[in-house]
Amino acid sequence: MSQIDWSAGRWTNPPVSADVIAGDLHVAAVEGSDAWRHTSYGFVHENEHALLAPFRPGTAVEVEFTAAFSAQFDQAGVFIRASRERWIKAGVEFVDGVPQLGAVVTDHRSDWSSGPVPAWAGRRVVVRASWAADAITIRAGVAGEALQLVRVAPFDAADAVTAGPYVCAPTRSGLVVPFHSWRATEPDASLH
């Protein structure tokens, strides 16, 4: 496992600010930032704040952040991007007053899966994306505890895939998320 320096990534869309404080990256999101394509809502949002570096098959990336959210759809986690129309975001999103663990897999249109994790509110969370063969496996959990399976999603190998931490604030200004770590590691050995 190796740390990825915050300076190694490039933003998909610049946040209000991104300041390194005592080694942590504090990201302030722009109000209205989000990532979504078409499905059910009929709109396209592609103004997320994702700090991305090259990501290759046979590797994994994980991010650790504090999930202290309070407004509808506040969110943070890991973002994997192959193109404007092919990407995955996975992490914690605040929905209807409860933190939800979930993933959005996008191949021209987005889908969304989520489940409540109220005990994660205000805690440090780790989200890992492993790329093996033709799939991305997402796991997440409270830092220091076992990670749970979130999603296995098809993902064919492609050139110029990038991945890293992301944050969005679809409904408000003032969201600041502290990211504590961005790591490259070996992919998960199994699905269970």
N, C-alpha and C positions, 0 to 999 in steps of 0.2 A: 504494500500500500504506500502511495506517495502523495504528498500534498501538491495541489496545483496552486500556483501563485495567482492571486487575484489579477495581476497584470497580464496573465497569459491569455485572458479571454477578450472578446470584442462584444459590445452590446448590440443586440438586434435593434433596440430603440433606447436612447439614453434615458435614464431615470432623472428625477429632479436632482438627486445627488447620490453619490456612492463614496462613502468615506471609510477608510481603514482606521479603526480605533482599537488599540491593543490587540492587533492581529485579526479582528473580526471586520467583516465588510458590512456596513450599515447602509442599506439601500432604501431611499425614499422614492415611492412610486408616484407617477403622474396620475391624477384623478382621471378615470375613464379608461385606464390601461387594461388590456385583456387580450386573449388569444382564443379565437373561435371561428369556425367556418360553417355558415349556412344552417345546419340541421335544426329543425324545430323553430328556432328564433328568426331565421331568415336573414341574418346579418353576418358580415365578416368583420372581425376585429383582429388586427395584426399589429398592435402597438404594445405588446408585452415587453417587459424589461428582462431579457435573458442574456447572461454573460456566458458566451460560448467559446469552446476550444475544440480542436479536432477530436473526434471519437471514432474508434475503429472496431470492427468485429473482433470478438475474442477478448474484449476488455469490459470493464465496468466503471461507472462514475457514480460517486455519491456526494450528497451535500447534507450539511447539518445546519439547522437554523432554529430559532425560537418561534414557536407558533402562537404568538400573542396577537390574536385578531379580534376585532370587535365590530366590524361593519360588514354588511352583506357582500359576499363574494371576495373579501380579502383572501389572498392566496399566495403561496410560495412552495417551491419544491425544485424539481429537476426538469429541464427542458431539453428535448432531443430534436434536432432540426435537420431534415434532408433537403427541404425546399419550402417555399411559401405555402405549398398545398400538402406537404407531407411532414408531419411532426407529431410529437407526443409531449404532453406535459403531465406530470404526476406529482402529487404532494398533498398538502392540507389546504382546504378551502372552507371559509366560514359561511355556512348556509343556514338561513332561518334560525340563527342564534346558537348554532352548534358547529364545532369543528368537524369537518368531513374528510376522510381519507379517500382519495380517488385518483382517477386518471382520465385524460381526454386523449383519444387516439384519432388522428386526422389523416385521411387520405382523400383529399378534395372536399370531403365533408367531415365534420367532427361528430364523435360520439362522446358519451360521458357516463362513467360509473363512479359511484361514491357510497360510502357508508359512514355512519356517525362514530366519532372517536372523542367523546366529551372529556375523557380523562387526559387527553393530550393538550388541552387548553393551557397556554402559557409555558409549555414544556419544550425542551430541546428535542427535535425530531430529526431522524436520519432517513433520507430517501435514496435508494440505490437503484440504478438502471444497469442491468447486465445485458450485453449483446452477444448472443451465441447463435451460430447458424443463421436461421432466418427469422429470429424473434428477439424482442426486447422483453426481459422479465423485470418487473418492478416489484421491489420490496420496500417496506417502510416500518418504522417503529420509534418508540421513545429511545433516545440515546442511551446506550448502556444495556438495553434490553434486546431480546431476540426480535429480529425483523420478521414481519408477516408478509405473505404473498398478497399483492394487490392486483396484479394483472400480468398475463402473458399475451403479447400482441405481435402479430406478424410484422416483420420489418426486413425486407430484402436488402442485401448489401448495396450500397451506393457510394459514389465518390463524394467527398466534401461534406460528410455528416459531421455535425458539431453537437456538443452537449455541455450543460453546466447549470448553475443556479438560475432561478427566475423568480420574479415577483410581479403581481398585478393588483391593482386597486380599482375595480370597475365602477364603484359607487361613491368614492369619497377621495378627498385629499388627506394628506397627513400620515399615511401608512408608511412606517419605517420598519424594515425587517432586518434583524441582525443575522448574518450568515457567519457561522463559526468555523466552517471547514468546507473545502472542496477537494475531493480526493479521487485519484485514479487507483483502481485495484483490479484484481482478477475477477472474472465473471463468476457468478454462482455456479457451483458444480452440479446442482440438481434443481428441480422445480419444487421440491418439498422440503 
